């Protein structure tokens, strides 16, 4: 009986030592400044003050799908993916 009790105590001590010596599952905290790989979205705005007074000059960020290639659609007053055709032929 005494041997079982001593063996159980030894096992408990070994488990306690193993639990404190094992590294935790969390990674260490990062030090220093954080670097963002994603560029900031481009800001666009509508420039036609006479036709679109509500939307004119209102800054809008490009959508996440096209953070660097969008234009301001003055009619809907929203940024739209794609390149804006600067010269539109009037028919």
Number of C-alpha atoms within 10 A of each C-alpha: 6 7 8 9 10 11 12 12 12 12 12 12 12 11 12 11 11 11 11 9 9 8 9 9 6 6 7 7 6 7 6 6 6 7 6 7 6 7 8 12 16 16 18 20 19 22 15 13 12 8 11 15 13 13 21 17 14 16 16 18 19 22 17 10 10 14 16 17 18 21 22 25 16 21 10 10 17 20 22 20 18 11 10 13 8 6 6 7 6 4 3
